Amino acid sequence: MTTLIKITFQSTSGEEVNGLAALHRDGTVVLPARMLQFVEAATAAGEGYALTGHRSGYLLPLIHRLGASYTLGEGHAASEAWSKRLADAFLKPSKDQLLAYARYCHTMSAACIVGLAGYVAGRPGWSTTSVVNAACLLVLGAVLFAVGAIYSKGEK
Amino acid sequence: MFGPFVLLLGLGIAGFFLWVLRNADRQRLLEEQDRISLMKGNK
């Protein structure tokens, strides 16, 4: 059975073309003639290019076999270790991760304010301890809200 | 008195997130410098 997969051609001149190619049962990908022209043009111009196939949410390099025949280089799919991803989440966070942290701070801030309301309403009487506890919740709600607001700044 | 404990914990969390933000800013600055040096090299 032959299926169609999405393929992407990218050259060092900045050209990017998406197309569909036939993926055969034996793993052979046959490029359409137009896509092959892009490859030949890039080769003739001495440009670097990359051909990738989209498969199961991954970008796999297409390895040339013969003519318009390629194979999906499944062994070449690069994946990072989860420990590196975890470290990068804090050392080199992406914009999406920064926004997620902003939402976390705002959620914690809201929890502080709700907790403060419940605490104040539930106190039978006021004492130094209850005032300090309430003040701490209020300050923390404000601080976390401010941190969340700093995170949510986004692009200038 | 749970208030000061909660406050310290929360300030720790806030401090950690500010440290993460500093890392993100540093990373963005490095990328910007790389791009600038690349553009200068391509003149």
N, CA and C atoms of all chains as a GROMACS GRO file, in nm:
protein
  597
    1MET      N    1   0.085  -0.120   0.000
    1MET     CA    2   0.000   0.000   0.000
    1MET      C    3   0.088   0.124   0.000
    2THR      N    4   0.050   0.222  -0.074
    2THR     CA    5   0.126   0.346  -0.081
    2THR      C    6   0.049   0.457  -0.010
    3THR      N    7   0.120   0.531   0.072
    3THR     CA    8   0.056   0.646   0.138
    3THR      C    9   0.128   0.773   0.097
    4LEU      N   10   0.062   0.884   0.120
    4LEU     CA   11   0.123   1.014   0.090
    4LEU      C   12   0.173   1.075   0.221
    5ILE      N   13   0.295   1.124   0.220
    5ILE     CA   14   0.346   1.194   0.338
    5ILE      C   15   0.388   1.335   0.298
    6LYS      N   16   0.385   1.422   0.394
    6LYS     CA   17   0.426   1.560   0.368
    6LYS      C   18   0.579   1.566   0.370
    7ILE      N   19   0.633   1.634   0.270
    7ILE     CA   20   0.779   1.652   0.268
    7ILE      C   21   0.811   1.801   0.258
    8THR      N   22   0.926   1.838   0.307
    8THR     CA   23   0.968   1.979   0.305
    8THR      C   24   1.108   1.989   0.246
    9PHE      N   25   1.121   2.081   0.151
    9PHE     CA   26   1.251   2.111   0.091
    9PHE      C   27   1.295   2.248   0.142
   10GLN      N   28   1.415   2.254   0.196
   10GLN     CA   29   1.470   2.381   0.243
   10GLN      C   30   1.609   2.398   0.184
   11SER      N   31   1.636   2.518   0.132
   11SER     CA   32   1.770   2.544   0.079
   11SER      C   33   1.835   2.656   0.160
   12THR      N   34   1.966   2.667   0.144
   12THR     CA   35   2.039   2.770   0.221
   12THR      C   36   2.007   2.911   0.173
   13SER      N   37   1.943   2.923   0.056
   13SER     CA   38   1.903   3.056   0.008
   13SER      C   39   1.773   3.100   0.076
   14GLY      N   40   1.715   3.017   0.158
   14GLY     CA   41   1.595   3.054   0.232
   14GLY      C   42   1.467   3.001   0.172
   15GLU      N   43   1.482   2.932   0.059
   15GLU     CA   44   1.363   2.878  -0.008
   15GLU      C   45   1.309   2.759   0.072
   16GLU      N   46   1.178   2.758   0.088
   16GLU     CA   47   1.116   2.645   0.159
   16GLU      C   48   0.991   2.605   0.084
   17VAL      N   49   0.985   2.480   0.046
   17VAL     CA   50   0.871   2.430  -0.032
   17VAL      C   51   0.818   2.305   0.036
   18ASN      N   52   0.686   2.301   0.053
   18ASN     CA   53   0.622   2.182   0.109
   18ASN      C   54   0.550   2.107  -0.002
   19GLY      N   55   0.548   1.978   0.008
   19GLY     CA   56   0.479   1.899  -0.092
   19GLY      C   57   0.441   1.764  -0.035
   20LEU      N   58   0.386   1.682  -0.120
   20LEU     CA   59   0.349   1.546  -0.080
   20LEU      C   60   0.427   1.447  -0.164
   21ALA      N   61   0.468   1.339  -0.102
   21ALA     CA   62   0.540   1.236  -0.176
   21ALA      C   63   0.481   1.100  -0.141
   22ALA      N   64   0.500   1.007  -0.232
   22ALA     CA   65   0.446   0.872  -0.210
   22ALA      C   66   0.543   0.792  -0.123
   23LEU      N   67   0.488   0.736  -0.017
   23LEU     CA   68   0.568   0.646   0.068
   23LEU      C   69   0.522   0.503   0.041
   24HIS      N   70   0.613   0.424  -0.013
   24HIS     CA   71   0.577   0.285  -0.047
   24HIS      C   72   0.597   0.194   0.073
   25ARG      N   73   0.544   0.074   0.059
   25ARG     CA   74   0.548  -0.022   0.171
   25ARG      C   75   0.692  -0.056   0.213
   26ASP      N   76   0.783  -0.056   0.117
   26ASP     CA   77   0.923  -0.090   0.150
   26ASP      C   78   1.000   0.028   0.208
   27GLY      N   79   0.931   0.137   0.236
   27GLY     CA   80   0.997   0.253   0.298
   27GLY      C   81   1.056   0.351   0.200
   28THR      N   82   1.034   0.325   0.070
   28THR     CA   83   1.087   0.415  -0.033
   28THR      C   84   0.994   0.536  -0.049
   29VAL      N   85   1.054   0.653  -0.053
   29VAL     CA   86   0.978   0.775  -0.077
   29VAL      C   87   1.014   0.824  -0.217
   30VAL      N   88   0.912   0.841  -0.300
   30VAL     CA   89   0.938   0.887  -0.437
   30VAL      C   90   0.895   1.033  -0.446
   31LEU      N   91   0.992   1.118  -0.478
   31LEU     CA   92   0.962   1.262  -0.485
   31LEU      C   93   0.885   1.295  -0.611
   32PRO      N   94   0.794   1.392  -0.602
   32PRO     CA   95   0.728   1.438  -0.724
   32PRO      C   96   0.828   1.513  -0.812
   33ALA      N   97   0.797   1.520  -0.941
   33ALA     CA   98   0.892   1.578  -1.038
   33ALA      C   99   0.928   1.723  -1.003
   34ARG      N  100   0.827   1.802  -0.958
   34ARG     CA  101   0.854   1.943  -0.927
   34ARG      C  102   0.952   1.956  -0.810
   35MET      N  103   0.936   1.870  -0.713
   35MET     CA  104   1.025   1.874  -0.596
   35MET      C  105   1.166   1.835  -0.637
   36LEU      N  106   1.174   1.740  -0.730
   36LEU     CA  107   1.305   1.697  -0.779
   36LEU      C  108   1.374   1.812  -0.853
   37GLN      N  109   1.293   1.895  -0.920
   37GLN     CA  110   1.350   2.011  -0.991
   37GLN      C  111   1.415   2.108  -0.892
   38PHE      N  112   1.350   2.127  -0.777
   38PHE     CA  113   1.408   2.215  -0.675
   38PHE      C  114   1.543   2.161  -0.628
   39VAL      N  115   1.547   2.030  -0.609
   39VAL     CA  116   1.672   1.967  -0.563
   39VAL      C  117   1.781   1.985  -0.669
   40GLU      N  118   1.744   1.962  -0.795
   40GLU     CA  119   1.844   1.975  -0.902
   40GLU      C  120   1.889   2.119  -0.917
   41ALA      N  121   1.794   2.213  -0.903
   41ALA     CA  122   1.830   2.356  -0.915
   41ALA      C  123   1.925   2.397  -0.803
   42ALA      N  124   1.898   2.348  -0.684
   42ALA     CA  125   1.985   2.382  -0.570
   42ALA      C  126   2.124   2.321  -0.589
   43THR      N  127   2.127   2.200  -0.639
   43THR     CA  128   2.256   2.133  -0.662
   43THR      C  129   2.335   2.208  -0.770
   44ALA      N  130   2.264   2.248  -0.876
   44ALA     CA  131   2.330   2.318  -0.985
   44ALA      C  132   2.384   2.453  -0.940
   45ALA      N  133   2.312   2.519  -0.850
   45ALA     CA  134   2.355   2.650  -0.801
   45ALA      C  135   2.459   2.639  -0.690
   46GLY      N  136   2.489   2.518  -0.651
   46GLY     CA  137   2.588   2.498  -0.545
   46GLY      C  138   2.535   2.533  -0.407
   47GLU      N  139   2.404   2.530  -0.393
   47GLU     CA  140   2.343   2.562  -0.262
   47GLU      C  141   2.327   2.434  -0.180
   48GLY      N  142   2.330   2.453  -0.050
   48GLY     CA  143   2.299   2.342   0.038
   48GLY      C  144   2.148   2.328   0.050
   49TYR      N  145   2.101   2.209   0.072
   49TYR     CA  146   1.956   2.191   0.087
   49TYR      C  147   1.930   2.074   0.182
   50ALA      N  148   1.810   2.071   0.232
   50ALA     CA  149   1.769   1.961   0.320
   50ALA      C  150   1.630   1.916   0.280
   51LEU      N  151   1.613   1.788   0.275
   51LEU     CA  152   1.481   1.730   0.245
   51LEU      C  153   1.436   1.652   0.368
   52THR      N  154   1.320   1.684   0.416
   52THR     CA  155   1.271   1.613   0.535
   52THR      C  156   1.129   1.562   0.509
   53GLY      N  157   1.098   1.452   0.572
   53GLY     CA  158   0.965   1.396   0.563
   53GLY      C  159   0.896   1.402   0.698
   54HIS      N  160   0.768   1.433   0.697
   54HIS     CA  161   0.692   1.441   0.822
   54HIS      C  162   0.626   1.306   0.848
   55ARG      N  163   0.660   1.246   0.959
   55ARG     CA  164   0.606   1.113   0.988
   55ARG      C  165   0.580   1.102   1.138
   56SER      N  166   0.457   1.074   1.177
   56SER     CA  167   0.418   1.057   1.318
   56SER      C  168   0.460   1.176   1.404
   57GLY      N  169   0.450   1.294   1.346
   57GLY     CA  170   0.484   1.414   1.423
   57GLY      C  171   0.632   1.445   1.429
   58TYR      N  172   0.715   1.363   1.362
   58TYR     CA  173   0.859   1.387   1.363
   58TYR      C  174   0.906   1.428   1.224
   59LEU      N  175   1.014   1.506   1.224
   59LEU     CA  176   1.076   1.544   1.097
   59LEU      C  177   1.193   1.450   1.073
   60LEU      N  178   1.182   1.369   0.970
   60LEU     CA  179   1.287   1.272   0.942
   60LEU      C  180   1.361   1.311   0.815
   61PRO      N  181   1.493   1.303   0.815
   61PRO     CA  182   1.566   1.337   0.693
   61PRO      C  183   1.542   1.233   0.584
   62LEU      N  184   1.537   1.280   0.460
   62LEU     CA  185   1.522   1.188   0.348
   62LEU      C  186   1.661   1.156   0.294
   63ILE      N  187   1.692   1.029   0.288
   63ILE     CA  188   1.824   0.986   0.242
   63ILE      C  189   1.813   0.939   0.098
   64HIS      N  190   1.899   0.997   0.014
   64HIS     CA  191   1.890   0.971  -0.130
   64HIS      C  192   1.933   0.829  -0.163
   65ARG      N  193   1.858   0.765  -0.250
   65ARG     CA  194   1.895   0.630  -0.295
   65ARG      C  195   1.929   0.633  -0.444
   66LEU      N  196   1.830   0.658  -0.525
   66LEU     CA  197   1.853   0.657  -0.669
   66LEU      C  198   1.746   0.742  -0.736
   67GLY      N  199   1.788   0.833  -0.822
   67GLY     CA  200   1.693   0.916  -0.895
   67GLY      C  201   1.602   0.992  -0.800
   68ALA      N  202   1.472   0.963  -0.813
   68ALA     CA  203   1.376   1.032  -0.727
   68ALA      C  204   1.342   0.951  -0.603
   69SER      N  205   1.415   0.843  -0.583
   69SER     CA  206   1.387   0.755  -0.468
   69SER      C  207   1.467   0.796  -0.346
   70TYR      N  208   1.399   0.805  -0.236
   70TYR     CA  209   1.462   0.837  -0.109
   70TYR      C  210   1.410   0.740  -0.003
   71THR      N  211   1.479   0.735   0.109
   71THR     CA  212   1.425   0.660   0.223
   71THR      C  213   1.420   0.751   0.344
   72LEU      N  214   1.328   0.722   0.433
   72LEU     CA  215   1.317   0.801   0.556
   72LEU      C  216   1.425   0.755   0.653
   73GLY      N  217   1.508   0.847   0.692
   73GLY     CA  218   1.616   0.814   0.786
   73GLY      C  219   1.566   0.812   0.928
   74GLU      N  220   1.494   0.706   0.964
   74GLU     CA  221   1.433   0.702   1.097
   74GLU      C  222   1.537   0.693   1.208
   75GLY      N  223   1.653   0.634   1.174
   75GLY     CA  224   1.760   0.624   1.275
   75GLY      C  225   1.826   0.757   1.302
   76HIS      N  226   1.800   0.856   1.215
   76HIS     CA  227   1.866   0.985   1.231
   76HIS      C  228   1.780   1.086   1.304
   77ALA      N  229   1.660   1.045   1.342
   77ALA     CA  230   1.573   1.140   1.411
   77ALA      C  231   1.636   1.176   1.545
   78ALA      N  232   1.665   1.302   1.562
   78ALA     CA  233   1.732   1.345   1.685
   78ALA      C  234   1.629   1.366   1.794
   79SER      N  235   1.655   1.312   1.910
   79SER     CA  236   1.567   1.340   2.023
   79SER      C  237   1.653   1.369   2.145
   80GLU      N  238   1.609   1.461   2.224
   80GLU     CA  239   1.687   1.500   2.341
   80GLU      C  240   1.647   1.416   2.461
   81ALA      N  241   1.741   1.396   2.549
   81ALA     CA  242   1.710   1.322   2.672
   81ALA      C  243   1.616   1.405   2.758
   82TRP      N  244   1.529   1.337   2.833
   82TRP     CA  245   1.431   1.410   2.913
   82TRP      C  246   1.500   1.496   3.018
   83SER      N  247   1.618   1.448   3.065
   83SER     CA  248   1.689   1.526   3.167
   83SER      C  249   1.737   1.658   3.109
   84LYS      N  250   1.779   1.656   2.981
   84LYS     CA  251   1.824   1.781   2.918
   84LYS      C  252   1.704   1.874   2.895
   85ARG      N  253   1.591   1.814   2.855
   85ARG     CA  254   1.470   1.896   2.836
   85ARG      C  255   1.429   1.961   2.966
   86LEU      N  256   1.442   1.882   3.075
   86LEU     CA  257   1.404   1.936   3.206
   86LEU      C  258   1.497   2.052   3.244
   87ALA      N  259   1.627   2.032   3.223
   87ALA     CA  260   1.722   2.139   3.256
   87ALA      C  261   1.698   2.261   3.169
   88ASP      N  262   1.672   2.238   3.039
   88ASP     CA  263   1.647   2.350   2.948
   88ASP      C  264   1.520   2.427   2.984
   89ALA      N  265   1.425   2.357   3.046
   89ALA     CA  266   1.299   2.424   3.084
   89ALA      C  267   1.326   2.537   3.182
   90PHE      N  268   1.437   2.528   3.255
   90PHE     CA  269   1.469   2.632   3.352
   90PHE      C  270   1.591   2.715   3.312
   91LEU      N  271   1.683   2.653   3.236
   91LEU     CA  272   1.803   2.726   3.196
   91LEU      C  273   1.783   2.801   3.065
   92LYS      N  274   1.709   2.740   2.972
   92LYS     CA  275   1.682   2.805   2.844
   92LYS      C  276   1.534   2.789   2.811
   93PRO      N  277   1.446   2.849   2.892
   93PRO     CA  278   1.302   2.826   2.870
   93PRO      C  279   1.253   2.890   2.741
   94SER      N  280   1.159   2.823   2.676
   94SER     CA  281   1.099   2.879   2.556
   94SER      C  282   0.992   2.980   2.596
   95LYS      N  283   0.938   3.051   2.496
   95LYS     CA  284   0.835   3.152   2.527
   95LYS      C  285   0.710   3.086   2.585
   96ASP      N  286   0.676   2.969   2.532
   96ASP     CA  287   0.558   2.897   2.583
   96ASP      C  288   0.578   2.858   2.729
   97GLN      N  289   0.700   2.815   2.760
   97GLN     CA  290   0.727   2.777   2.899
   97GLN      C  291   0.721   2.898   2.991
   98LEU      N  292   0.770   3.012   2.943
   98LEU     CA  293   0.764   3.134   3.025
   98LEU      C  294   0.619   3.171   3.054
   99LEU      N  295   0.534   3.158   2.951
   99LEU     CA  296   0.392   3.190   2.972
   99LEU      C  297   0.328   3.090   3.069
  100ALA      N  298   0.372   2.964   3.059
  100ALA     CA  299   0.318   2.863   3.153
  100ALA      C  300   0.359   2.898   3.296
  101TYR      N  301   0.482   2.946   3.314
  101TYR     CA  302   0.527   2.986   3.447
  101TYR      C  303   0.448   3.107   3.496
  102ALA      N  304   0.417   3.197   3.404
  102ALA     CA  305   0.337   3.315   3.440
  102ALA      C  306   0.200   3.272   3.491
  103ARG      N  307   0.140   3.176   3.420
  103ARG     CA  308   0.007   3.128   3.463
  103ARG      C  309   0.017   3.059   3.600
  104TYR      N  310   0.127   2.986   3.620
  104TYR     CA  311   0.146   2.919   3.749
  104TYR      C  312   0.153   3.023   3.861
  105CYS      N  313   0.232   3.128   3.840
  105CYS     CA  314   0.244   3.234   3.942
  105CYS      C  315   0.109   3.299   3.969
  106HIS      N  316   0.034   3.327   3.863
  106HIS     CA  317  -0.097   3.391   3.882
  106HIS      C  318  -0.194   3.297   3.954
  107THR      N  319  -0.185   3.167   3.925
  107THR     CA  320  -0.270   3.071   3.995
  107THR      C  321  -0.238   3.068   4.144
  108MET      N  322  -0.107   3.067   4.174
  108MET     CA  323  -0.065   3.067   4.314
  108MET      C  324  -0.107   3.197   4.382
  109SER      N  325  -0.099   3.307   4.309
  109SER     CA  326  -0.141   3.436   4.364
  109SER      C  327  -0.291   3.434   4.396
  110ALA      N  328  -0.369   3.380   4.302
  110ALA     CA  329  -0.514   3.371   4.325
  110ALA      C  330  -0.542   3.282   4.445
  111ALA      N  331  -0.466   3.172   4.458
  111ALA     CA  332  -0.485   3.082   4.572
  111ALA      C  333  -0.458   3.156   4.703
  112CYS      N  334  -0.356   3.243   4.703
  112CYS     CA  335  -0.325   3.321   4.823
  112CYS      C  336  -0.441   3.415   4.860
  113ILE      N  337  -0.496   3.480   4.758
  113ILE     CA  338  -0.603   3.576   4.785
  113ILE      C  339  -0.729   3.503   4.834
  114VAL      N  340  -0.762   3.392   4.769
  114VAL     CA  341  -0.878   3.314   4.811
  114VAL      C  342  -0.855   3.260   4.952
  115GLY      N  343  -0.733   3.211   4.974
  115GLY     CA  344  -0.699   3.162   5.108
  115GLY      C  345  -0.710   3.271   5.213
  116LEU      N  346  -0.666   3.390   5.175
  116LEU     CA  347  -0.675   3.505   5.266
  116LEU      C  348  -0.821   3.535   5.302
  117ALA      N  349  -0.907   3.534   5.200
  117ALA     CA  350  -1.050   3.562   5.224
  117ALA      C  351  -1.110   3.458   5.317
  118GLY      N  352  -1.078   3.331   5.289
  118GLY     CA  353  -1.131   3.224   5.373
  118GLY      C  354  -1.078   3.232   5.515
  119TYR      N  355  -0.951   3.266   5.526
  119TYR     CA  356  -0.888   3.274   5.658
  119TYR      C  357  -0.949   3.388   5.740
  120VAL      N  358  -0.962   3.503   5.674
  120VAL     CA  359  -1.017   3.620   5.745
  120VAL      C  360  -1.162   3.594   5.786
  121ALA      N  361  -1.239   3.535   5.694
  121ALA     CA  362  -1.380   3.510   5.723
  121ALA      C  363  -1.397   3.405   5.833
  122GLY      N  364  -1.300   3.312   5.841
  122GLY     CA  365  -1.314   3.202   5.937
  122GLY      C  366  -1.259   3.233   6.075
  123ARG      N  367  -1.195   3.348   6.091
  123ARG     CA  368  -1.139   3.380   6.222
  123ARG      C  369  -1.249   3.424   6.319
  124PRO      N  370  -1.253   3.365   6.438
  124PRO     CA  371  -1.354   3.411   6.536
  124PRO      C  372  -1.319   3.550   6.591
  125GLY      N  373  -1.192   3.580   6.602
  125GLY     CA  374  -1.150   3.710   6.651
  125GLY      C  375  -1.011   3.742   6.602
  126TRP      N  376  -0.968   3.865   6.619
  126TRP     CA  377  -0.837   3.906   6.567
  126TRP      C  378  -0.732   3.896   6.677
  127SER      N  379  -0.615   3.846   6.638
  127SER     CA  380  -0.501   3.843   6.728
  127SER      C  381  -0.378   3.881   6.646
  128THR      N  382  -0.264   3.896   6.712
  128THR     CA  383  -0.142   3.930   6.639
  128THR      C  384  -0.108   3.823   6.536
  129THR      N  385  -0.124   3.697   6.578
  129THR     CA  386  -0.094   3.584   6.488
  129THR      C  387  -0.180   3.588   6.363
  130SER      N  388  -0.310   3.609   6.382
  130SER     CA  389  -0.398   3.608   6.265
  130SER      C  390  -0.369   3.726   6.173
  131VAL      N  391  -0.333   3.840   6.231
  131VAL     CA  392  -0.300   3.957   6.147
  131VAL      C  393  -0.173   3.929   6.066
  132VAL      N  394  -0.073   3.870   6.133
  132VAL     CA  395   0.053   3.837   6.061
  132VAL      C  396   0.026   3.737   5.950
  133ASN      N  397  -0.053   3.633   5.982
  133ASN     CA  398  -0.085   3.532   5.879
  133ASN      C  399  -0.157   3.595   5.760
  134ALA      N  400  -0.255   3.678   5.789
  134ALA     CA  401  -0.331   3.742   5.682
  134ALA      C  402  -0.241   3.834   5.599
  135ALA      N  403  -0.154   3.908   5.668
  135ALA     CA  404  -0.064   4.000   5.597
  135ALA      C  405   0.032   3.923   5.507
  136CYS      N  406   0.082   3.808   5.559
  136CYS     CA  407   0.174   3.726   5.479
  136CYS      C  408   0.105   3.676   5.352
  137LEU      N  409  -0.019   3.630   5.366
  137LEU     CA  410  -0.092   3.582   5.248
  137LEU      C  411  -0.114   3.695   5.148
  138LEU      N  412  -0.145   3.813   5.200
  138LEU     CA  413  -0.169   3.928   5.112
  138LEU      C  414  -0.041   3.966   5.037
  139VAL      N  415   0.070   3.973   5.111
  139VAL     CA  416   0.198   4.010   5.049
  139VAL      C  417   0.238   3.907   4.944
  140LEU      N  418   0.222   3.779   4.979
  140LEU     CA  419   0.260   3.674   4.885
  140LEU      C  420   0.173   3.677   4.759
  141GLY      N  421   0.043   3.703   4.778
  141GLY     CA  422  -0.046   3.715   4.662
  141GLY      C  423   0.000   3.828   4.571
  142ALA      N  424   0.040   3.940   4.630
  142ALA     CA  425   0.085   4.055   4.550
  142ALA      C  426   0.217   4.024   4.480
  143VAL      N  427   0.311   3.961   4.553
  143VAL     CA  428   0.443   3.931   4.495
  143VAL      C  429   0.429   3.834   4.378
  144LEU      N  430   0.351   3.727   4.398
  144LEU     CA  431   0.334   3.628   4.291
  144LEU      C  432   0.260   3.687   4.172
  145PHE      N  433   0.166   3.777   4.199
  145PHE     CA  434   0.097   3.844   4.088
  145PHE      C  435   0.195   3.928   4.008
  146ALA      N  436   0.286   3.998   4.079
  146ALA     CA  437   0.385   4.082   4.012
  146ALA      C  438   0.481   3.997   3.928
  147VAL      N  439   0.525   3.884   3.985
  147VAL     CA  440   0.617   3.797   3.910
  147VAL      C  441   0.546   3.742   3.786
  148GLY      N  442   0.421   3.702   3.802
  148GLY     CA  443   0.344   3.653   3.687
  148GLY      C  444   0.328   3.761   3.580
  149ALA      N  445   0.310   3.884   3.625
  149ALA     CA  446   0.295   3.995   3.530
  149ALA      C  447   0.426   4.020   3.455
  150ILE      N  448   0.539   4.007   3.526
  150ILE     CA  449   0.670   4.024   3.460
  150ILE      C  450   0.688   3.916   3.353
  151TYR      N  451   0.650   3.795   3.388
  151TYR     CA  452   0.664   3.683   3.293
  151TYR      C  453   0.576   3.701   3.170
  152SER      N  454   0.459   3.760   3.191
  152SER     CA  455   0.361   3.769   3.082
  152SER      C  456   0.393   3.881   2.984
  153LYS      N  457   0.505   3.948   3.003
  153LYS     CA  458   0.532   4.066   2.919
  153LYS      C  459   0.539   4.031   2.771
  154GLY      N  460   0.600   3.917   2.740
  154GLY     CA  461   0.610   3.876   2.601
  154GLY      C  462   0.706   3.963   2.524
  155GLU      N  463   0.682   3.973   2.392
  155GLU     CA  464   0.771   4.051   2.307
  155GLU      C  465   0.743   4.199   2.320
  156LYS      N  466   0.848   4.281   2.298
  156LYS     CA  467   0.829   4.426   2.305
  156LYS      C  468   0.748   4.475   2.187
  157MET      N  469   0.178   2.962   6.373
  157MET     CA  470   0.178   3.076   6.280
  157MET      C  471   0.227   3.029   6.143
  158PHE      N  472   0.132   3.001   6.055
  158PHE     CA  473   0.172   2.947   5.924
  158PHE      C  474   0.208   3.057   5.824
  159GLY      N  475   0.164   3.180   5.851
  159GLY     CA  476   0.183   3.291   5.756
  159GLY      C  477   0.327   3.310   5.712
  160PRO      N  478   0.420   3.331   5.807
  160PRO     CA  479   0.560   3.352   5.766
  160PRO      C  480   0.618   3.234   5.689
  161PHE      N  481   0.577   3.110   5.729
  161PHE     CA  482   0.627   2.992   5.656
  161PHE      C  483   0.579   2.995   5.511
  162VAL      N  484   0.449   3.021   5.495
  162VAL     CA  485   0.393   3.028   5.359
  162VAL      C  486   0.460   3.140   5.280
  163LEU      N  487   0.482   3.254   5.349
  163LEU     CA  488   0.544   3.369   5.282
  163LEU      C  489   0.685   3.333   5.235
  164LEU      N  490   0.763   3.269   5.321
  164LEU     CA  491   0.900   3.230   5.284
  164LEU      C  492   0.899   3.131   5.167
  165LEU      N  493   0.809   3.035   5.175
  165LEU     CA  494   0.798   2.935   5.067
  165LEU      C  495   0.764   3.004   4.934
  166GLY      N  496   0.666   3.093   4.942
  166GLY     CA  497   0.622   3.165   4.821
  166GLY      C  498   0.731   3.256   4.767
  167LEU      N  499   0.803   3.322   4.857
  167LEU     CA  500   0.912   3.409   4.811
  167LEU      C  501   1.023   3.324   4.748
  168GLY      N  502   1.042   3.204   4.801
  168GLY     CA  503   1.139   3.112   4.740
  168GLY      C  504   1.097   3.075   4.598
  169ILE      N  505   0.968   3.045   4.583
  169ILE     CA  506   0.915   3.012   4.449
  169ILE      C  507   0.931   3.131   4.355
  170ALA      N  508   0.896   3.250   4.406
  170ALA     CA  509   0.907   3.371   4.323
  170ALA      C  510   1.053   3.396   4.285
  171GLY      N  511   1.144   3.377   4.380
  171GLY     CA  512   1.286   3.396   4.352
  171GLY      C  513   1.336   3.298   4.248
  172PHE      N  514   1.289   3.173   4.258
  172PHE     CA  515   1.328   3.072   4.159
  172PHE      C  516   1.282   3.112   4.019
  173PHE      N  517   1.157   3.161   4.011
  173PHE     CA  518   1.106   3.199   3.879
  173PHE      C  519   1.178   3.322   3.825
  174LEU      N  520   1.219   3.412   3.914
  174LEU     CA  521   1.296   3.527   3.866
  174LEU      C  522   1.434   3.482   3.815
  175TRP      N  523   1.490   3.380   3.878
  175TRP     CA  524   1.617   3.325   3.831
  175TRP      C  525   1.599   3.262   3.691
  176VAL      N  526   1.486   3.190   3.673
  176VAL     CA  527   1.456   3.132   3.541
  176VAL      C  528   1.442   3.242   3.437
  177LEU      N  529   1.377   3.351   3.478
  177LEU     CA  530   1.358   3.463   3.384
  177LEU      C  531   1.493   3.524   3.346
  178ARG      N  532   1.583   3.533   3.441
  178ARG     CA  533   1.718   3.586   3.412
  178ARG      C  534   1.790   3.493   3.313
  179ASN      N  535   1.773   3.362   3.331
  179ASN     CA  536   1.832   3.267   3.236
  179ASN      C  537   1.777   3.287   3.096
  180ALA      N  538   1.645   3.308   3.087
  180ALA     CA  539   1.582   3.328   2.957
  180ALA      C  540   1.635   3.456   2.891
  181ASP      N  541   1.649   3.563   2.971
  181ASP     CA  542   1.700   3.689   2.916
  181ASP      C  543   1.844   3.673   2.868
  182ARG      N  544   1.923   3.600   2.945
  182ARG     CA  545   2.063   3.579   2.907
  182ARG      C  546   2.070   3.500   2.776
  183GLN      N  547   1.985   3.398   2.765
  183GLN     CA  548   1.983   3.316   2.643
  183GLN      C  549   1.944   3.400   2.522
  184ARG      N  550   1.844   3.487   2.542
  184ARG     CA  551   1.798   3.572   2.431
  184ARG      C  552   1.909   3.669   2.390
  185LEU      N  553   1.982   3.720   2.490
  185LEU     CA  554   2.091   3.814   2.462
  185LEU      C  555   2.202   3.744   2.382
  186LEU      N  556   2.232   3.620   2.420
  186LEU     CA  557   2.336   3.544   2.349
  186LEU      C  558   2.294   3.520   2.204
  187GLU      N  559   2.165   3.486   2.184
  187GLU     CA  560   2.116   3.463   2.048
  187GLU      C  561   2.124   3.591   1.966
  188GLU      N  562   2.091   3.703   2.031
  188GLU     CA  563   2.095   3.834   1.963
  188GLU      C  564   2.238   3.867   1.922
  189GLN      N  565   2.333   3.843   2.013
  189GLN     CA  566   2.474   3.871   1.983
  189GLN      C  567   2.524   3.782   1.870
  190ASP      N  568   2.481   3.656   1.871
  190ASP     CA  569   2.519   3.564   1.764
  190ASP      C  570   2.469   3.616   1.629
  191ARG      N  571   2.343   3.664   1.630
  191ARG     CA  572   2.284   3.711   1.504
  191ARG      C  573   2.357   3.836   1.455
  192ILE      N  574   2.390   3.926   1.551
  192ILE     CA  575   2.460   4.049   1.513
  192ILE      C  576   2.598   4.015   1.454
  193SER      N  577   2.669   3.924   1.520
  193SER     CA  578   2.803   3.890   1.470
  193SER      C  579   2.794   3.820   1.335
  194LEU      N  580   2.686   3.741   1.316
  194LEU     CA  581   2.666   3.674   1.187
  194LEU      C  582   2.640   3.778   1.077
  195MET      N  583   2.558   3.880   1.109
  195MET     CA  584   2.528   3.984   1.010
  195MET      C  585   2.653   4.063   0.976
  196LYS      N  586   2.734   4.093   1.077
  196LYS     CA  587   2.858   4.167   1.052
  196LYS      C  588   2.951   4.086   0.963
  197GLY      N  589   2.953   3.955   0.985
  197GLY     CA  590   3.040   3.869   0.905
  197GLY      C  591   2.992   3.855   0.763
  198ASN      N  592   2.862   3.876   0.739
  198ASN     CA  593   2.805   3.858   0.605
  198ASN      C  594   2.801   3.984   0.523
  199LYS      N  595   2.862   4.093   0.571
  199LYS     CA  596   2.858   4.219   0.496
  199LYS      C  597   2.925   4.206   0.361
   0.00000   0.00000   0.00000
